[in-house]
Amino acid sequence: MTENETTPAPTPDEARALLARSAAAAGTLRASGQNRHALWLTGHATSTFMFFVGLSTIPDDTGALTLAGAYGAVLLALSLAWLRGAPVTKQGMGLRWVAAVTTWGVVYAIALVVGLTWLRESVLWWLAAAVLATFPLARGAWREAHA
């Protein structure tokens, strides 16, 4: 026996009720996600900005290493708060995520290498790097929130 032979087709009123319940359940699941990935990208953008601004004001290596440790701790806290156990992702999130994080990683690495190698004392360099490294994450957060 097939399933259709054992279960009668719903009436039009029953079908409407089932569709309404299905839409409500999907909405509840999406709401429980609360744009966690967009929130993580926003927090990462903010902490990246503050990291580079901090590098513009810290003259010694000890302070810079302390700042880097704090930056890593913030990223860990963001990941535990927003990414762990995220119940749902939006369609296409993986592509948006990879684009944002990969672009950020390239800009971040270039900014650190150039800044730490040749422009350590340049406040202007670190402030420009703050904006440039933050942009891919902020754009990714905006795209994810509006997906």
C-alpha positions in Angstrom: 0.0 0.0 0.0 1.1 3.5 -0.7 0.8 6.5 1.6 -2.0 8.0 -0.5 -4.1 4.8 -0.2 -4.0 5.0 3.7 -4.2 8.7 4.2 -7.2 10.6 2.7 -6.5 13.8 0.9 -7.2 16.9 3.1 -10.2 19.0 2.4 -9.6 22.5 1.0 -10.2 24.0 4.5 -7.8 21.5 6.1 -5.2 22.2 3.4 -5.5 26.0 4.1 -5.0 25.4 7.8 -2.0 23.1 7.2 -0.4 25.7 5.0 -1.0 28.4 7.6 0.6 26.3 10.3 3.5 25.5 8.0 4.1 29.2 7.3 3.9 30.0 11.0 6.3 27.3 11.9 8.8 28.5 9.2 8.5 32.0 10.5 9.1 30.9 14.0 12.2 29.0 13.0 13.6 32.0 11.0 12.9 34.3 14.0 14.8 32.0 16.3 17.8 32.4 14.0 17.7 36.2 14.7 20.2 37.0 11.9 22.9 35.4 14.0 25.4 35.5 11.1 24.8 39.1 10.4 25.2 39.9 14.1 28.5 38.0 14.2 29.8 39.9 11.1 28.7 43.2 12.6 30.6 42.4 15.9 33.6 41.2 13.9 33.6 44.4 11.9 33.4 46.5 15.0 36.2 44.7 16.8 38.4 44.8 13.7 37.8 48.6 13.5 38.7 49.0 17.2 41.8 46.7 16.8 43.3 48.9 14.1 42.4 52.2 15.8 44.1 50.7 18.9 47.2 49.9 16.9 47.3 53.6 15.8 47.6 54.7 19.5 49.8 52.0 21.0 53.6 52.7 20.6 55.1 49.4 22.0 54.9 45.7 21.1 53.6 44.7 24.6 50.6 46.9 24.2 50.0 45.7 20.7 50.2 42.0 21.8 47.7 42.7 24.6 45.4 44.4 22.1 45.7 41.4 19.8 44.8 39.0 22.7 41.8 41.1 23.6 40.7 41.1 19.9 41.0 37.3 19.8 39.0 37.0 23.0 36.2 39.2 21.5 36.1 37.0 18.4 35.9 33.9 20.5 33.0 35.4 22.6 31.2 36.5 19.4 31.5 33.0 17.9 30.3 31.3 21.1 27.4 33.8 21.4 26.2 34.0 17.8 27.4 31.0 15.8 27.3 28.1 18.2 24.0 26.4 17.9 22.6 28.7 15.2 19.3 26.9 14.3 18.9 28.2 10.8 20.8 29.8 8.0 19.4 31.7 5.1 19.7 30.5 1.5 22.9 31.6 0.0 24.5 32.4 3.4 27.6 30.3 2.7 28.5 32.3 -0.4 27.9 35.7 1.3 29.9 34.5 4.4 32.9 33.2 2.4 33.0 36.4 0.3 32.9 38.6 3.4 35.4 36.7 5.5 37.8 35.9 2.6 37.9 39.6 1.5 38.4 40.7 5.1 41.2 38.2 5.6 43.1 39.4 2.5 42.7 43.1 3.5 43.5 42.4 7.1 46.7 40.5 6.3 48.0 43.1 3.9 47.2 45.9 6.3 49.0 44.2 9.1 52.1 43.2 7.1 52.5 46.7 5.5 51.7 48.5 8.8 54.0 46.4 11.0 56.8 46.2 8.5 57.0 49.8 7.1 54.4 52.1 8.7 54.3 51.2 12.4 54.3 54.8 13.6 51.8 56.1 11.0 48.5 56.9 12.6 47.0 57.7 9.2 47.9 54.2 7.9 46.2 52.4 10.9 43.1 54.6 10.6 42.8 53.9 6.9 43.4 50.2 7.5 40.6 50.3 10.1 38.1 51.5 7.5 39.4 49.2 4.7 39.5 46.0 6.8 36.1 46.8 8.3 34.3 47.4 5.0 34.0 43.7 3.8 32.6 42.6 7.1 30.1 45.5 7.3 29.0 44.9 3.7 28.7 41.2 4.4 26.6 41.9 7.5 24.3 44.2 5.5 23.9 41.6 2.7 23.1 38.9 5.2 20.6 41.0 7.1 18.8 41.8 3.9 18.9 38.3 2.4 
